[in-house]
Amino acid sequence: PEVINGRTHKATVVDLSPWVEYEFRVVASNSVGIGEPSRPSALLKTKAAVPVVAPTNVSGGGGSRSELVITWEPILEELQNGEGFGYVIMFRPLGSATWTKAVVASVESNKYIYRNESITPLSPFEVKVGVYNNEGEGTLSSVSIVYSGEDEPTMAPAGTAALSVSAAEVEVSWQPIAWNRHTGRVLGYEVR
């Protein structure tokens, strides 16, 4: 902070964070140098304010059929700006005009799961996550695209063939299942 005139006996400290405890010390100085600091003041907590930092790394996906899984990076305690902190989750199907809003009241939360049987597998959703506390709602993140959960594959691999390699080995081959908007990626096969 700037040096204060020697005849002044109080100062206003600015640019402090809301809802944070601070203690203060004063140091006297002259042309010879700087003296010892005073004893620390009593702890003083600044007033609460609406949170201004939005969650980052908003993403998600995966989950089961008929689920939309939304994840984010939790907000650090020193950026929550007050009591009653939580998250506001807003989402809508891509191209829709109406947002659905949900509230997660847990400070440590980093995930929200929306379940609805009408959600088709791998549907794209626009998602944004915001913050609130007892002072009001704060900033929302930018919009991210998150896909609903996949469904199990409905097609069997075609062209299955087996070739005897030795007395103890058989090589089994098949044609892979192509990516399908309704079933998603095939992560593996099971040979029976």
N, C-alpha and C positions, 0 to 999 in steps of 0.2 A: 504493500500500500504506500501511498504518497506520504512524505514527511509532513507532520502537522506542526504549525507554529507553536513555540514554547509557551505562549500565553493561553492556548486553547486547552481545555480540560475534558473535552468529549469529542467523539467522532462517530459518524454513521458508516457502518461497514455494509457494502453493497455486493451484489452478485453472489449471494449465498444460495445454497440449495434449500428448497422447502423441506420441512419435516425432518431436519437433521440436527443432531446435537452438536453445539460448538462450545469451545472455551476460548478465552481471549487473554493475551498478555500484552503489556505495554513496555516499550523499551525507550529509555531517554538517550538522546545523542547530542553532541556538541562538536565543535571544531576539532577536538582531540580524538573523539571516537564514540563508540556505542557502549552504554553501560549494561549492567545485568538486567534481564527481563524481570518484570513483576511476577508475583505468584499468579497462577492461572485463576481466572474468574470461575464462578460456579458454572456448571453446564447449563446451557440455554438452548432450548429446541426452537427452531424457526417454525412459523405457522405452516399448516398444510396448504396445498394447492392442487389444482387439477393436474393429473399426470400429463406430461408432454411427450414422452418417449414411447413410440409404438413398438410392438414386438417385431423382431427380425426373423429371417429364415422361415417365413410362413410357407408351408408345403403340406404334404400328407400323401394320401393315397393308400393303396393296399386295403387291408381289412377284408371282411367277409362280404358275401353278396348282400345287396340292399344296405350297405354302409358307406358313409362318407367320413373318412378319417382326416382330421385337420390337425397339424402340429405347428409349433412355433417355439422360439427361444424365449424362455421366461425373462421377465424384467427384474433387474437387480433391486434389492431392497432400497438402496439409496436413491433410486429413480422412481419409486412408487409414490412419493410426494404426500402420503397421508394414509390414514387408517381406512379399512374397508376396501382394500385393493382387490381387483379381479379383472377378468378379461371379457370383452364383448366379441363374439364371433358372428360374422355376417357372411352369408353364402347364398348363391342362386345358381340355377342351371345356366350354362353359357347361353346367352341370347335372351334370357328372361329379363323382365323389367322389375320384378318384385324380389326384394332381399328377405331372407329368413334370418332372424336374429336370435342368438342364444347367449346366455350369460354363464360364465364359469367363475364362481366366487372364491376359488382356492388360489392363493398366492403362488404356490409351487407348481400349479398345473402347466403342462406344455402340450396337452392333447385334448381334443374334443371329438367324440364319435356321434354322428347323426345317423339314426337307423330309421328306415322307411321302406316298406315293401314295394313302393312304387318306383324306387330308384332302379334304373336299368344298369347292368354291369358296364363298367368303364365309361360312365357318362362324365363329361367335363363340367366342372363347377367353377365359378368365379368366387374367390374366397378372400376376405380381409379380416384381420384381427386387431382389435383396439383394446384400450385400457380404461379403467374407471377407478375411482375411490369415493369416499364420502363427500368430496367436494364436487364431483360431477364426472362426466365422460370426457376422456382425453382423445388423443390422436389415434387414427386408424392407420394400419399398414397399407402399403400399396396392394393392388389386386394381384393375386396369384391364381393360376389354373391348377386345380386338383381334380383327379379322377376318382370316381367311386370304385368300390371293390369289384374284383373280377368274379366271374362265375366259373364253376368247374367245366373242363372241356366237355363238349357234347358230342364230339366226333372221335372215332377211333382211328389210329394210324392205319393207312392203307398199304398194300403191297408187302405184307409181312412174308419173309422168306427165311428159311433156316438151312444152314450148310454145315455138314459134319466136318470138323477140322481134324479131330483125333478121337481116340477111344474115350477121352474124358472131356472134350470140348465141342461145343456147337456154336457157330457164329449166327446170330439172329440179326436181320436187317429189316428196315421199314422206311416208308416215306414219311417225312416229318409233317406234322399238322401245321398249316399256315396260320399266321397271326390272324385273329378274327376280332372284330370290334366288340363282339358280344362276349367272348370268352377270354380274350387277352393273350398274354404270352404263355407259351408252354415252357415250364421251368424244368421239366424232366419227364422221363418215361419209366414205366415199370414193366419189366419183362416177366411174364408168368409162364 
